[in-house]
Amino acid sequence: MKQCTSFRPILNAPCENCPFRSDREGFLDPERVKSILNDTLMGGRTFSCHKTTHKPKAAWLHCGGAAILAQKFGAPTQAMQLAERFGFWGTAELKLDAPVFNTPVE
């Protein structure tokens, strides 16, 4: 299937302030971290990049750091799976060598 090049619903790398970065000091409350991981990795829900949430909801993008962690954990979110199936995005686009945690425990 040919990929659509005009729409990318999932970022492929973490931003400089991404909460999934392994090279930055954690800044989220531990309970919020558990909630995000439960929703994203266990529930398959999208975690939107904080840099896009000030836009209309239709313009929100899936966080690159969350997508990388989900892929490394073997639990791609529903958005990742759908975007790949419909040709809007592919897991090969993820920058898996980016400084993102390898496991939810980290």
TIMIVEX-308644 format. One record per residue (C-alpha): residue number from 1; x, y, z; residue in one letter. Coordinates in steps of 0.25 Angstrom, whole numbers, plus 5000, padded with zeros to 4 digits. Example, Ala and Ser with C-alpha at 12.3 -4.5 7.8 and 13.67 -1.06 7.14 Angstrom:
# TIMIVEX-308644
+-----+------+------+------+------+
| pos |   px |   py |   pz | code |
+-----+------+------+------+------+
|   1 | 5049 | 4982 | 5031 |    A |
|   2 | 5055 | 4996 | 5029 |    S |
+-----+------+------+------+------+
//
This chain:
# TIMIVEX-308644
+-----+------+------+------+------+
| pos |   px |   py |   pz | code |
+-----+------+------+------+------+
|   1 | 5000 | 5000 | 5000 |    M |
|   2 | 5005 | 5014 | 4996 |    K |
|   3 | 5007 | 5023 | 5008 |    Q |
|   4 | 5000 | 5036 | 5009 |    C |
|   5 | 5011 | 5047 | 5009 |    T |
|   6 | 5002 | 5059 | 5013 |    S |
|   7 | 4997 | 5054 | 5027 |    F |
|   8 | 5006 | 5049 | 5038 |    R |
|   9 | 4998 | 5046 | 5051 |    P |
|  10 | 5010 | 5041 | 5059 |    I |
|  11 | 5023 | 5048 | 5062 |    L |
|  12 | 5035 | 5039 | 5060 |    N |
|  13 | 5044 | 5045 | 5071 |    A |
|  14 | 5043 | 5051 | 5084 |    P |
|  15 | 5043 | 5066 | 5086 |    C |
|  16 | 5053 | 5072 | 5095 |    E |
|  17 | 5043 | 5073 | 5107 |    N |
|  18 | 5037 | 5059 | 5104 |    C |
|  19 | 5033 | 5052 | 5117 |    P |
|  20 | 5038 | 5039 | 5111 |    F |
|  21 | 5052 | 5043 | 5109 |    R |
|  22 | 5063 | 5035 | 5117 |    S |
|  23 | 5073 | 5047 | 5116 |    D |
|  24 | 5065 | 5057 | 5124 |    R |
|  25 | 5061 | 5058 | 5139 |    E |
|  26 | 5047 | 5053 | 5141 |    G |
|  27 | 5037 | 5064 | 5144 |    F |
|  28 | 5023 | 5057 | 5144 |    L |
|  29 | 5017 | 5052 | 5157 |    D |
|  30 | 5018 | 5037 | 5159 |    P |
|  31 | 5003 | 5034 | 5159 |    E |
|  32 | 5002 | 5042 | 5145 |    R |
|  33 | 5013 | 5033 | 5140 |    V |
|  34 | 5006 | 5021 | 5144 |    K |
|  35 | 4993 | 5026 | 5138 |    S |
|  36 | 5000 | 5030 | 5124 |    I |
|  37 | 5007 | 5016 | 5123 |    L |
|  38 | 4994 | 5009 | 5127 |    N |
|  39 | 4986 | 5016 | 5116 |    D |
|  40 | 4997 | 5016 | 5106 |    T |
|  41 | 5004 | 5002 | 5107 |    L |
|  42 | 4993 | 4994 | 5113 |    M |
|  43 | 4980 | 5001 | 5108 |    G |
|  44 | 4986 | 5004 | 5094 |    G |
|  45 | 4981 | 5019 | 5095 |    R |
|  46 | 4988 | 5030 | 5088 |    T |
|  47 | 4997 | 5040 | 5097 |    F |
|  48 | 4997 | 5053 | 5090 |    S |
|  49 | 5009 | 5062 | 5089 |    C |
|  50 | 5008 | 5073 | 5098 |    H |
|  51 | 5013 | 5083 | 5087 |    K |
|  52 | 5001 | 5080 | 5079 |    T |
|  53 | 4990 | 5080 | 5090 |    T |
|  54 | 4988 | 5095 | 5089 |    H |
|  55 | 4983 | 5093 | 5075 |    K |
|  56 | 4969 | 5088 | 5071 |    P |
|  57 | 4967 | 5074 | 5075 |    K |
|  58 | 4968 | 5069 | 5061 |    A |
|  59 | 4982 | 5075 | 5059 |    A |
|  60 | 4987 | 5067 | 5072 |    W |
|  61 | 4999 | 5058 | 5068 |    L |
|  62 | 5003 | 5045 | 5075 |    H |
|  63 | 5015 | 5047 | 5084 |    C |
|  64 | 5028 | 5042 | 5077 |    G |
|  65 | 5034 | 5037 | 5090 |    G |
|  66 | 5021 | 5030 | 5094 |    A |
|  67 | 5021 | 5023 | 5080 |    A |
|  68 | 5036 | 5019 | 5082 |    I |
|  69 | 5034 | 5013 | 5096 |    L |
|  70 | 5021 | 5006 | 5091 |    A |
|  71 | 5028 | 5000 | 5079 |    Q |
|  72 | 5040 | 4996 | 5088 |    K |
|  73 | 5031 | 4989 | 5098 |    F |
|  74 | 5023 | 4982 | 5087 |    G |
|  75 | 5010 | 4989 | 5089 |    A |
|  76 | 5008 | 4999 | 5078 |    P |
|  77 | 4996 | 5008 | 5081 |    T |
|  78 | 4983 | 5007 | 5073 |    Q |
|  79 | 4986 | 5020 | 5066 |    A |
|  80 | 5000 | 5014 | 5062 |    M |
|  81 | 4993 | 5001 | 5057 |    Q |
|  82 | 4982 | 5009 | 5049 |    L |
|  83 | 4992 | 5019 | 5043 |    A |
|  84 | 5001 | 5008 | 5038 |    E |
|  85 | 4989 | 5000 | 5032 |    R |
|  86 | 4984 | 5012 | 5025 |    F |
|  87 | 4997 | 5016 | 5020 |    G |
|  88 | 4998 | 5029 | 5027 |    F |
|  89 | 5010 | 5025 | 5035 |    W |
|  90 | 5020 | 5014 | 5037 |    G |
|  91 | 5027 | 5008 | 5049 |    T |
|  92 | 5040 | 5009 | 5041 |    A |
|  93 | 5039 | 5024 | 5042 |    E |
|  94 | 5042 | 5023 | 5057 |    L |
|  95 | 5055 | 5028 | 5062 |    K |
|  96 | 5057 | 5016 | 5071 |    L |
|  97 | 5071 | 5021 | 5075 |    D |
|  98 | 5066 | 5033 | 5081 |    A |
|  99 | 5068 | 5035 | 5096 |    P |
| 100 | 5055 | 5028 | 5100 |    V |
| 101 | 5053 | 5018 | 5111 |    F |
| 102 | 5053 | 5004 | 5107 |    N |
| 103 | 5043 | 4999 | 5117 |    T |
| 104 | 5032 | 5004 | 5125 |    P |
| 105 | 5039 | 5001 | 5138 |    V |
| 106 | 5050 | 5011 | 5134 |    E |
+-----+------+------+------+------+
//
